[in-house]
């Protein structure tokens, strides 16, 4: 039996677990992207504040 066939049959057998797992991974990726975006914005804002202080 091919690996793709085994995987597809397992997904069909455990539909709810597969959907929950995919949603969990999507949430984790979205969280990482949000954290990096917030850190970048914080770094930019901090740079602006420091440039105003050093005038």
Secondary structure, 3 states (H helix, E strand, C coil): CCHHHHHHHHHHHCHHHHHHHHHHHHHHHHHHHHHHHHHHHHHHHHHHHHHHHCC
